[in-house]
Amino acid sequence: MINELLKSNLTLRIVSSLLLAGVTIFSLFHGSPLFETLLFFVFLLLMFELRRLPFRAQGYFFVGLYSIISFLSVYWLSKEVYLLFFLFCIVWSSDIGAYCAGKFFGGPKVLPKVSPNKTWAGVFGACILTLFVTRLFVDYYLIPNEIRVAPVNFQILDTDVLVLSLIFSLLSQIGDFLQSYIKRQLGIKDTGSLIPGHGGLFDRLDGLMFVAPIFALFIYYL
């Protein structure tokens, strides 16, 4: 099993993930304008990557609009640093939990015609690790009881955090499946090769791009 994990570029995935997470967290907590600069730079790279994919004209329009909405949502959420950090950790722990549980336990596939590597073990692994990480947030007060994202100001309870983390973990995984479906339709395996062990930016940001607008709408209308 260890040999299989090593053959699957596990080392590259870990190193690149730690580097990307470190840069993102540093820029987020450093604040403006560093985080906005990073966000804009990543958006430009993503647009360049998507431009090289064999979409039809209508496909470019919808994927481009989808990307703009996602990045604007992340920008809006960044006004409350810990709230966006919370979302990042949900998405990251979902990815890590799904990958590790899927590799170690295998088992039945969820939607083999859409994503042949996604297993039910991975789904449960993603949820379990997300709940564990969220529990750390609650225990160490990394999420303030009062969240402010203009014009929102609301109270959040510990139980709310756990339930929300589970819901948005599942939504993040749906985003992963959506991106896999798009790649299936295009007849490609990865959207690029920019990130070692992961593929392209769209491959890495799939869950976040899907869940960020939903999370932002939830916060706004809560």
TORMITI-675640 format. One record per atom (N, C-alpha, C, O): x, y, z; atom name; residue in one letter. Coordinates in steps of 0.05 Angstrom, whole numbers, plus 5000, padded with zeros to 4 digits. Layout:
<atoms>
px_py_pz_atomo_residuo
X_Y_Z_CA_a
...
</atoms>
This chain:
<atoms>
px_py_pz_atomo_residuo
5016_4976_5000_N_m
5000_5000_5000_CA_m
5017_5025_5000_C_m
5011_5045_4986_O_m
5039_5025_5016_N_i
5057_5048_5017_CA_i
5069_5053_4989_C_i
5071_5076_4981_O_i
5078_5031_4976_N_n
5090_5034_4950_CA_n
5070_5047_4930_C_n
5078_5063_4913_O_n
5045_5038_4932_N_e
5024_5049_4914_CA_e
5021_5079_4919_C_e
5017_5095_4900_O_e
5022_5088_4944_N_l
5019_5116_4951_CA_l
5042_5132_4940_C_l
5038_5154_4929_O_l
5066_5121_4942_N_l
5089_5135_4932_CA_l
5088_5137_4902_C_l
5096_5158_4890_O_l
5079_5116_4888_N_k
5076_5116_4859_CA_k
5055_5136_4850_C_k
5056_5145_4827_O_k
5037_5144_4867_N_s
5016_5162_4860_CA_s
5023_5191_4865_C_s
5006_5209_4868_O_s
5050_5197_4865_N_n
5060_5224_4869_CA_n
5052_5236_4896_C_n
5047_5260_4898_O_n
5050_5219_4916_N_l
5042_5228_4942_CA_l
5061_5250_4953_C_l
5052_5270_4964_O_l
5087_5246_4950_N_t
5107_5265_4960_CA_t
5103_5292_4946_C_t
5104_5313_4960_O_t
5100_5292_4920_N_l
5096_5317_4906_CA_l
5070_5331_4915_C_l
5069_5355_4918_O_l
5049_5315_4919_N_r
5024_5327_4928_CA_r
5027_5340_4955_C_r
5016_5362_4960_O_r
5041_5327_4973_N_i
5045_5338_5000_CA_i
5061_5363_5000_C_i
5053_5383_5012_O_i
5083_5363_4986_N_v
5101_5386_4985_CA_v
5087_5410_4972_C_v
5087_5432_4982_O_v
5074_5405_4949_N_s
5061_5427_4935_CA_s
5037_5437_4951_C_s
5032_5462_4951_O_s
5022_5419_4964_N_s
5000_5428_4981_CA_s
5009_5445_5004_C_s
4996_5466_5010_O_s
5030_5437_5018_N_l
5040_5452_5040_CA_l
5050_5480_5031_C_l
5045_5500_5045_O_l
5063_5481_5009_N_l
5073_5506_4998_CA_l
5050_5525_4991_C_l
5050_5548_4999_O_l
5030_5514_4977_N_l
5007_5531_4969_CA_l
4991_5540_4994_C_l
4983_5563_4995_O_l
4987_5522_5012_N_a
4972_5529_5037_CA_a
4987_5550_5053_C_a
4975_5569_5063_O_a
5014_5547_5055_N_g
5030_5566_5070_CA_g
5028_5594_5058_C_g
5025_5613_5072_O_g
5031_5596_5031_N_v
5030_5622_5018_CA_v
5003_5634_5021_C_v
5000_5658_5026_O_v
4982_5618_5019_N_t
4954_5628_5021_CA_t
4949_5638_5049_C_t
4938_5660_5053_O_t
4956_5622_5069_N_i
4951_5630_5097_CA_i
4967_5655_5104_C_i
4957_5674_5117_O_i
4992_5656_5096_N_f
5009_5680_5102_CA_f
4997_5705_5090_C_f
4994_5725_5103_O_f
4989_5704_5065_N_s
4978_5727_5051_CA_s
4951_5735_5063_C_s
4944_5759_5065_O_s
4935_5715_5071_N_l
4908_5721_5082_CA_l
4911_5736_5109_C_l
4897_5756_5113_O_l
4929_5726_5126_N_f
4931_5739_5152_CA_f
4949_5764_5151_C_f
4947_5781_5169_O_f
4964_5767_5130_N_h
4979_5792_5126_CA_h
4960_5814_5118_C_h
4964_5837_5126_O_h
4939_5807_5104_N_g
4919_5826_5097_CA_g
4923_5840_5070_C_g
4940_5832_5054_O_g
4909_5862_5067_N_s
4910_5878_5042_CA_s
4936_5894_5041_C_s
4946_5903_5062_O_s
4948_5897_5017_N_p
4938_5887_4991_CA_p
4950_5861_4982_C_p
4946_5852_4960_O_p
4965_5847_5000_N_l
4979_5823_4993_CA_l
4959_5801_4984_C_l
4963_5788_4963_O_l
4938_5797_5000_N_f
4919_5776_4993_CA_f
4905_5782_4967_C_f
4901_5764_4950_O_f
4897_5807_4963_N_e
4883_5814_4938_CA_e
4901_5810_4914_C_e
4892_5802_4893_O_e
4927_5817_4918_N_t
4946_5813_4896_CA_t
4949_5784_4889_C_t
4950_5777_4865_O_t
4951_5767_4909_N_l
4953_5738_4905_CA_l
4928_5728_4891_C_l
4930_5712_4872_O_l
4905_5737_4900_N_l
4880_5728_4889_CA_l
4878_5735_4859_C_l
4869_5719_4843_O_l
4885_5760_4853_N_f
4884_5769_4825_CA_f
4904_5754_4808_C_f
4898_5747_4785_O_f
4928_5749_4818_N_f
4948_5734_4803_CA_f
4939_5706_4797_C_f
4942_5696_4775_O_f
4927_5692_4817_N_v
4917_5665_4813_CA_v
4894_5665_4793_C_v
4892_5647_4777_O_v
4877_5685_4794_N_f
4855_5688_4775_CA_f
4866_5690_4747_C_f
4855_5677_4729_O_f
4886_5707_4742_N_l
4898_5709_4716_CA_l
4910_5683_4706_C_l
4906_5676_4683_O_l
4924_5669_4723_N_l
4935_5643_4716_CA_l
4913_5623_4709_C_l
4915_5608_4690_O_l
4891_5624_4724_N_l
4869_5606_4719_CA_l
4856_5612_4692_C_l
4850_5594_4677_O_l
4853_5638_4685_N_m
4841_5645_4660_CA_m
4859_5636_4637_C_m
4849_5627_4616_O_m
4885_5639_4640_N_f
4903_5630_4620_CA_f
4901_5600_4616_C_f
4902_5589_4594_O_f
4899_5585_4639_N_e
4897_5556_4638_CA_e
4871_5548_4624_C_e
4871_5530_4607_O_e
4849_5560_4631_N_l
4823_5553_4619_CA_l
4822_5560_4590_C_l
4808_5546_4574_O_l
4836_5581_4582_N_r
4836_5590_4554_CA_r
4848_5568_4536_C_r
4842_5567_4512_O_r
4865_5552_4547_N_r
4879_5532_4531_CA_r
4863_5506_4529_C_r
4871_5487_4514_O_r
4841_5504_4543_N_l
4825_5480_4543_CA_l
4805_5480_4519_C_l
4797_5502_4511_O_l
4798_5457_4509_N_p
4781_5455_4485_CA_p
4751_5460_4490_C_p
4734_5444_4482_O_p
4745_5482_4503_N_f
4717_5489_4507_CA_f
4705_5500_4481_C_f
4720_5511_4464_O_f
4679_5498_4478_N_r
4665_5514_4457_CA_r
4661_5542_4468_C_r
4666_5547_4491_O_r
4653_5560_4450_N_a
4651_5588_4458_CA_a
4632_5592_4482_C_a
4638_5607_4500_O_a
4610_5578_4481_N_q
4591_5580_4504_CA_q
4603_5569_4529_C_q
4598_5580_4551_O_q
4619_5548_4527_N_g
4632_5536_4550_CA_g
4651_5556_4563_C_g
4653_5558_4587_O_g
4667_5570_4546_N_y
4685_5590_4557_CA_y
4671_5612_4572_C_y
4680_5620_4594_O_y
4648_5620_4562_N_f
4632_5641_4575_CA_f
4623_5632_4603_C_f
4627_5646_4622_O_f
4611_5608_4605_N_f
4600_5599_4630_CA_f
4622_5593_4650_C_f
4619_5599_4674_O_f
4643_5580_4641_N_v
4665_5574_4660_CA_v
4679_5600_4669_C_v
4687_5602_4692_O_v
4682_5619_4651_N_g
4693_5645_4658_CA_g
4676_5659_4679_C_g
4686_5670_4698_O_g
4649_5659_4674_N_l
4631_5672_4693_CA_l
4631_5658_4720_C_l
4631_5671_4741_O_l
4632_5632_4719_N_y
4633_5616_4743_CA_y
4659_5623_4759_C_y
4658_5625_4784_O_y
4681_5626_4746_N_s
4706_5633_4759_CA_s
4705_5660_4771_C_s
4715_5665_4793_O_s
4694_5680_4757_N_i
4692_5707_4767_CA_i
4676_5708_4792_C_i
4683_5721_4812_O_i
4652_5695_4792_N_i
4635_5694_4815_CA_i
4649_5681_4839_C_i
4647_5691_4861_O_i
4663_5660_4834_N_s
4678_5646_4855_CA_s
4699_5663_4868_C_s
4701_5665_4892_O_s
4715_5677_4851_N_f
4737_5693_4862_CA_f
4726_5718_4876_C_f
4738_5727_4896_O_f
4704_5730_4866_N_l
4692_5752_4879_CA_l
4681_5744_4907_C_l
4682_5759_4926_O_l
4671_5720_4908_N_s
4661_5709_4934_CA_s
4683_5706_4954_C_s
4680_5713_4977_O_s
4706_5696_4945_N_v
4729_5693_4962_CA_v
4739_5720_4972_C_v
4746_5724_4995_O_v
4739_5739_4953_N_y
4748_5766_4961_CA_y
4729_5778_4982_C_y
4739_5790_5001_O_y
4703_5775_4978_N_w
4684_5786_4998_CA_w
4687_5773_5025_C_w
4687_5786_5046_O_w
4691_5747_5025_N_l
4694_5732_5050_CA_l
4720_5739_5064_C_l
4722_5736_5089_O_l
4740_5748_5049_N_s
4766_5755_5061_CA_s
4765_5779_5080_C_s
4784_5784_5094_O_s
4742_5793_5079_N_k
4739_5816_5097_CA_k
4737_5806_5126_C_k
4743_5821_5145_O_k
4729_5782_5130_N_e
4730_5769_5157_CA_e
4750_5746_5154_C_e
4743_5724_5145_O_e
4775_5750_5163_N_v
4797_5732_5158_CA_v
4791_5704_5168_C_v
4795_5684_5153_O_v
4781_5702_5193_N_y
4777_5675_5204_CA_y
4755_5660_5191_C_y
4754_5635_5191_O_y
4736_5674_5180_N_l
4714_5661_5166_CA_l
4724_5648_5140_C_l
4717_5625_5134_O_l
4740_5663_5125_N_l
4751_5651_5101_CA_l
4771_5629_5107_C_l
4772_5609_5093_O_l
4787_5633_5128_N_f
4805_5612_5137_CA_f
4790_5586_5144_C_f
4799_5564_5138_O_f
4767_5590_5157_N_f
4749_5567_5164_CA_f
4741_5553_5138_C_f
4741_5528_5137_O_f
4733_5568_5118_N_l
4725_5555_5092_CA_l
4748_5541_5079_C_l
4745_5519_5069_O_l
4771_5554_5079_N_f
4795_5541_5068_CA_f
4800_5514_5081_C_f
4805_5494_5068_O_f
4798_5513_5108_N_c
4804_5489_5122_CA_c
4783_5467_5117_C_c
4790_5443_5116_O_c
4758_5475_5113_N_i
4738_5456_5105_CA_i
4745_5442_5079_C_i
4745_5418_5076_O_i
4752_5459_5059_N_v
4758_5449_5032_CA_v
4783_5432_5033_C_v
4784_5410_5021_O_v
4804_5442_5047_N_w
4829_5427_5048_CA_w
4827_5401_5062_C_w
4837_5380_5053_O_w
4813_5401_5085_N_s
4810_5376_5100_CA_s
4792_5356_5085_C_s
4796_5332_5087_O_s
4773_5366_5070_N_s
4757_5349_5053_CA_s
4774_5335_5032_C_s
4771_5311_5027_O_s
4791_5351_5019_N_d
4808_5340_4998_CA_d
4827_5319_5010_C_d
4831_5297_4999_O_d
4840_5326_5032_N_i
4859_5307_5045_CA_i
4845_5282_5055_C_i
4855_5260_5050_O_i
4823_5285_5069_N_g
4808_5262_5079_CA_g
4799_5244_5057_C_g
4801_5219_5060_O_g
4788_5256_5036_N_a
4778_5239_5013_CA_a
4801_5224_5000_C_a
4799_5201_4993_O_a
4823_5238_4996_N_y
4846_5225_4982_CA_y
4858_5202_4998_C_y
4862_5180_4988_O_y
4863_5207_5024_N_c
4875_5187_5041_CA_c
4857_5163_5045_C_c
4866_5140_5043_O_c
4832_5168_5052_N_a
4813_5146_5057_CA_a
4808_5130_5031_C_a
4806_5106_5032_O_a
4806_5144_5009_N_g
4803_5130_4984_CA_g
4826_5112_4977_C_g
4822_5090_4967_O_g
4850_5122_4982_N_k
4874_5106_4975_CA_k
4878_5083_4994_C_k
4885_5061_4986_O_k
4873_5087_5020_N_f
4877_5066_5040_CA_f
4855_5045_5039_C_f
4861_5021_5042_O_f
4830_5053_5037_N_f
4808_5035_5039_CA_f
4796_5026_5012_C_f
4784_5004_5010_O_f
4798_5043_4992_N_g
4786_5036_4966_CA_g
4756_5031_4969_C_g
4742_5047_4981_O_g
4747_5010_4956_N_g
4719_5003_4958_CA_g
4702_5013_4935_C_g
4713_5022_4915_O_g
4676_5012_4939_N_p
4657_5020_4917_CA_p
4661_5049_4908_C_p
4667_5066_4924_O_p
4658_5053_4882_N_k
4660_5080_4871_CA_k
4633_5095_4874_C_k
4612_5082_4875_O_k
4635_5121_4875_N_v
4611_5137_4878_CA_v
4598_5141_4851_C_v
4575_5133_4846_O_v
4612_5153_4832_N_l
4603_5157_4805_CA_l
4626_5150_4786_C_l
4639_5168_4775_O_l
4630_5124_4781_N_p
4653_5116_4765_CA_p
4654_5127_4737_C_p
4676_5130_4726_O_p
4631_5133_4725_N_k
4631_5144_4698_CA_k
4639_5173_4697_C_k
4647_5184_4676_O_k
4637_5186_4720_N_v
4645_5215_4722_CA_v
4673_5217_4733_C_v
4689_5232_4722_O_v
4678_5203_4756_N_s
4704_5205_4769_CA_s
4711_5177_4779_C_s
4702_5169_4801_O_s
4726_5162_4763_N_p
4732_5134_4770_CA_p
4748_5129_4796_C_p
4749_5107_4806_O_p
4761_5150_4806_N_n
4777_5147_4830_CA_n
4763_5154_4856_C_n
4774_5150_4878_O_n
4739_5165_4854_N_k
4725_5174_4878_CA_k
4709_5151_4890_C_k
4692_5139_4877_O_k
4714_5145_4916_N_t
4701_5123_4929_CA_t
4683_5133_4952_C_t
4686_5156_4961_O_t
4665_5116_4961_N_w
4649_5123_4984_CA_w
4666_5126_5010_C_w
4660_5141_5027_O_w
4688_5110_5011_N_a
4706_5113_5033_CA_a
4718_5141_5034_C_a
4722_5153_5055_O_a
4724_5151_5010_N_g
4735_5178_5008_CA_g
4715_5199_5017_C_g
4722_5218_5030_O_g
4689_5195_5010_N_v
4668_5214_5019_CA_v
4667_5215_5049_C_v
4667_5236_5061_O_v
4666_5191_5062_N_f
4664_5190_5091_CA_f
4690_5200_5104_C_f
4689_5213_5125_O_f
4713_5194_5092_N_g
4738_5203_5102_CA_g
4740_5234_5102_C_g
4750_5246_5120_O_g
4729_5246_5081_N_a
4729_5275_5078_CA_a
4712_5287_5101_C_a
4720_5307_5113_O_a
4689_5276_5105_N_c
4671_5286_5126_CA_c
4683_5283_5154_C_c
4681_5302_5170_O_c
4695_5260_5159_N_i
4706_5255_5186_CA_i
4729_5274_5192_C_i
4730_5286_5213_O_i
4747_5277_5173_N_l
4770_5295_5177_CA_l
4761_5324_5180_C_l
4772_5339_5196_O_l
4741_5332_5164_N_t
4730_5359_5166_CA_t
4719_5364_5193_C_t
4723_5385_5205_O_t
4703_5345_5204_N_l
4692_5348_5231_CA_l
4714_5350_5252_C_l
4711_5366_5271_O_l
4735_5334_5249_N_f
4757_5335_5268_CA_f
4771_5362_5267_C_f
4776_5374_5288_O_f
4776_5373_5243_N_v
4789_5399_5241_CA_v
4771_5421_5252_C_v
4781_5439_5266_O_v
4745_5419_5246_N_t
4726_5439_5257_CA_t
4725_5438_5287_C_t
4723_5459_5300_O_t
4727_5414_5298_N_r
4727_5412_5327_CA_r
4751_5427_5339_C_r
4749_5439_5361_O_r
4774_5426_5325_N_l
4797_5441_5334_CA_l
4791_5471_5333_C_l
4799_5486_5351_O_l
4778_5480_5313_N_f
4770_5508_5311_CA_f
4754_5516_5335_C_f
4759_5537_5347_O_f
4734_5500_5342_N_v
4716_5506_5364_CA_v
4731_5506_5390_C_v
4729_5524_5406_O_v
4748_5485_5395_N_d
4762_5482_5420_CA_d
4782_5504_5425_C_d
4786_5513_5448_O_d
4795_5513_5404_N_y
4816_5534_5407_CA_y
4807_5561_5399_C_y
4823_5579_5395_O_y
4781_5565_5396_N_y
4769_5591_5392_CA_y
4780_5605_5367_C_y
4784_5629_5367_O_y
4785_5589_5346_N_l
4795_5601_5321_CA_l
4773_5614_5306_C_l
4778_5630_5288_O_l
4748_5608_5313_N_i
4725_5621_5301_CA_i
4712_5639_5322_C_i
4703_5628_5342_O_i
4712_5665_5318_N_p
4699_5683_5338_CA_p
4669_5678_5339_C_p
4657_5671_5319_O_p
4658_5681_5363_N_n
4629_5678_5366_CA_n
4613_5697_5349_C_n
4590_5691_5341_O_n
4624_5721_5345_N_e
4610_5741_5329_CA_e
4625_5746_5303_C_e
4648_5754_5303_O_e
4611_5741_5281_N_i
4623_5743_5255_CA_i
4614_5769_5242_C_i
4590_5775_5242_O_i
4632_5785_5231_N_r
4625_5809_5217_CA_r
4635_5809_5189_C_r
4660_5808_5185_O_r
4618_5809_5170_N_v
4625_5812_5142_CA_v
4604_5832_5131_C_v
4581_5824_5126_O_v
4613_5856_5127_N_a
4593_5877_5119_CA_a
4575_5868_5096_C_a
4585_5858_5076_O_a
4549_5872_5099_N_p
4535_5884_5121_CA_p
4524_5864_5142_C_p
4504_5869_5154_O_p
4538_5842_5145_N_v
4528_5820_5162_CA_v
4541_5822_5190_C_v
4565_5828_5192_O_v
4525_5816_5210_N_n
4535_5814_5237_CA_n
4518_5794_5252_C_n
4495_5800_5258_O_n
4528_5770_5258_N_f
4512_5750_5270_CA_f
4527_5733_5290_C_f
4552_5733_5290_O_f
4512_5720_5307_N_q
4524_5702_5327_CA_q
4525_5673_5315_C_q
4507_5665_5301_O_q
4546_5659_5322_N_i
4549_5632_5312_CA_i
4555_5613_5336_C_i
4572_5620_5353_O_i
4542_5591_5338_N_l
4545_5572_5360_CA_l
4563_5549_5352_C_l
4567_5544_5328_O_l
4574_5535_5372_N_d
4592_5513_5366_CA_d
4578_5491_5349_C_d
4590_5481_5331_O_d
4553_5485_5356_N_t
4539_5464_5340_CA_t
4535_5473_5312_C_t
4535_5457_5293_O_t
4530_5499_5308_N_d
4527_5510_5281_CA_d
4552_5505_5264_C_d
4550_5497_5241_O_d
4575_5509_5277_N_v
4600_5506_5263_CA_v
4604_5477_5253_C_v
4612_5472_5230_O_v
4597_5458_5270_N_l
4601_5430_5263_CA_l
4582_5422_5240_C_l
4590_5408_5221_O_l
4557_5430_5242_N_v
4537_5424_5221_CA_v
4545_5437_5195_C_v
4544_5425_5174_O_v
4553_5462_5196_N_l
4561_5477_5172_CA_l
4585_5464_5159_C_l
4587_5461_5134_O_l
4604_5455_5175_N_s
4628_5443_5164_CA_s
4622_5418_5149_C_s
4633_5412_5128_O_s
4603_5402_5159_N_l
4595_5377_5146_CA_l
4581_5383_5119_C_l
4586_5371_5099_O_l
4562_5402_5120_N_i
4548_5410_5096_CA_i
4566_5420_5074_C_i
4565_5412_5051_O_i
4584_5438_5082_N_f
4602_5450_5061_CA_f
4625_5431_5053_C_f
4636_5434_5032_O_f
4631_5411_5070_N_s
4649_5390_5061_CA_s
4636_5374_5038_C_s
4650_5368_5018_O_s
4611_5367_5041_N_l
4597_5353_5020_CA_l
4594_5369_4995_C_l
4598_5359_4973_O_l
4589_5395_4998_N_l
4587_5413_4975_CA_l
4614_5415_4961_C_l
4615_5417_4936_O_l
4635_5416_4976_N_s
4662_5417_4965_CA_s
4667_5392_4948_C_s
4679_5394_4926_O_s
4658_5369_4957_N_q
4662_5345_4942_CA_q
4645_5344_4917_C_q
4652_5333_4897_O_q
4621_5357_4918_N_i
4605_5360_4894_CA_i
4619_5376_4873_C_i
4619_5370_4849_O_i
4633_5398_4882_N_g
4649_5414_4864_CA_g
4671_5397_4851_C_g
4677_5402_4827_O_g
4682_5379_4866_N_d
4703_5361_4854_CA_d
4691_5344_4832_C_d
4703_5340_4811_O_d
4667_5333_4838_N_f
4654_5316_4818_CA_f
4646_5333_4793_C_f
4648_5323_4771_O_f
4637_5357_4797_N_l
4630_5375_4775_CA_l
4653_5380_4757_C_l
4651_5379_4733_O_l
4676_5385_4769_N_q
4700_5390_4753_CA_q
4709_5364_4739_C_q
4718_5366_4716_O_q
4706_5341_4752_N_s
4712_5316_4738_CA_s
4694_5311_4714_C_s
4702_5302_4693_O_s
4668_5319_4718_N_y
4649_5316_4695_CA_y
4658_5334_4672_C_y
4656_5326_4649_O_y
4666_5359_4678_N_i
4675_5377_4657_CA_i
4699_5365_4642_C_i
4700_5366_4618_O_i
4718_5354_4657_N_k
4741_5343_4644_CA_k
4734_5318_4628_C_k
4746_5314_4606_O_k
4715_5303_4637_N_r
4705_5280_4621_CA_r
4694_5289_4595_C_r
4699_5277_4574_O_r
4678_5310_4596_N_q
4666_5321_4572_CA_q
4687_5332_4552_C_q
4683_5330_4528_O_q
4709_5342_4563_N_l
4730_5353_4546_CA_l
4750_5331_4537_C_l
4766_5336_4519_O_l
4748_5308_4550_N_g
4766_5286_4543_CA_g
4794_5290_4553_C_g
4813_5281_4539_O_g
4798_5302_4576_N_i
4824_5307_4587_CA_i
4826_5296_4616_C_i
4805_5292_4629_O_i
4850_5291_4625_N_k
4854_5281_4652_CA_k
4859_5304_4672_C_k
4847_5304_4693_O_k
4875_5323_4664_N_d
4881_5346_4681_CA_d
4877_5371_4664_C_d
4879_5371_4640_O_d
4872_5393_4678_N_t
4868_5419_4664_CA_t
4894_5433_4659_C_t
4895_5453_4645_O_t
4916_5423_4671_N_g
4942_5435_4667_CA_g
4963_5419_4682_C_g
4958_5397_4692_O_g
4987_5431_4684_N_s
5009_5417_4698_CA_s
5024_5436_4716_C_s
5048_5431_4722_O_s
5011_5458_4723_N_l
5025_5479_4738_CA_l
5033_5470_4766_C_l
5054_5477_4776_O_l
5015_5453_4779_N_i
5020_5445_4807_CA_i
5029_5416_4808_C_i
5013_5398_4801_O_i
5054_5411_4816_N_p
5064_5383_4816_CA_p
5046_5365_4834_C_p
5040_5371_4856_O_p
5039_5342_4823_N_g
5023_5322_4837_CA_g
4993_5328_4837_C_g
4978_5310_4845_O_g
4985_5351_4827_N_h
4957_5358_4827_CA_h
4946_5363_4799_C_h
4923_5357_4793_O_h
4962_5375_4782_N_g
4953_5382_4755_CA_g
4953_5412_4753_C_g
4972_5426_4759_O_g
4930_5423_4744_N_g
4927_5451_4740_CA_g
4913_5465_4763_C_g
4906_5453_4783_O_g
4910_5491_4760_N_l
4896_5507_4781_CA_l
4867_5499_4784_C_l
4857_5497_4806_O_l
4854_5494_4761_N_f
4826_5486_4762_CA_f
4823_5459_4776_C_f
4803_5454_4790_O_f
4843_5441_4773_N_d
4843_5416_4787_CA_d
4845_5420_4817_C_d
4833_5405_4833_O_d
4861_5440_4825_N_r
4866_5445_4854_CA_r
4844_5461_4867_C_r
4838_5457_4891_O_r
4831_5479_4852_N_l
4812_5497_4863_CA_l
4783_5489_4859_C_l
4765_5504_4865_O_l
4778_5465_4849_N_d
4751_5456_4842_CA_d
4731_5458_4865_C_d
4710_5470_4862_O_d
4738_5447_4888_N_g
4720_5447_4911_CA_g
4715_5476_4921_C_g
4693_5483_4927_O_g
4737_5491_4923_N_l
4734_5519_4934_CA_l
4718_5536_4915_C_l
4701_5552_4924_O_l
4722_5534_4889_N_m
4707_5550_4870_CA_m
4677_5544_4870_C_m
4661_5562_4866_O_m
4670_5519_4875_N_f
4642_5512_4876_CA_f
4629_5521_4902_C_f
4606_5531_4902_O_f
4643_5518_4924_N_v
4631_5522_4951_CA_v
4632_5552_4960_C_v
4615_5560_4975_O_v
4651_5567_4950_N_a
4654_5595_4959_CA_a
4630_5612_4954_C_a
4621_5626_4972_O_a
4618_5612_4930_N_p
4594_5628_4926_CA_p
4570_5620_4943_C_p
4555_5636_4953_O_p
4567_5594_4947_N_i
4545_5584_4964_CA_i
4550_5592_4993_C_i
4531_5601_5007_O_i
4575_5590_5002_N_f
4581_5598_5030_CA_f
4577_5628_5033_C_f
4567_5637_5054_O_f
4585_5644_5013_N_a
4582_5673_5015_CA_a
4552_5680_5016_C_a
4544_5698_5031_O_a
4536_5667_4999_N_l
4507_5672_4999_CA_l
4494_5665_5026_C_l
4477_5679_5036_O_l
4504_5642_5037_N_f
4493_5634_5063_CA_f
4499_5654_5084_C_f
4482_5661_5100_O_f
4524_5664_5085_N_i
4532_5684_5105_CA_i
4516_5710_5100_C_i
4506_5723_5120_O_i
4513_5718_5075_N_y
4500_5743_5069_CA_y
4470_5743_5077_C_y
4460_5763_5088_O_y
4457_5721_5072_N_y
4428_5720_5077_CA_y
4420_5707_5104_C_y
4397_5704_5110_O_y
4440_5700_5120_N_l
4435_5688_5146_CA_l
4420_5707_5164_C_l
4413_5700_5187_O_l
</atoms>
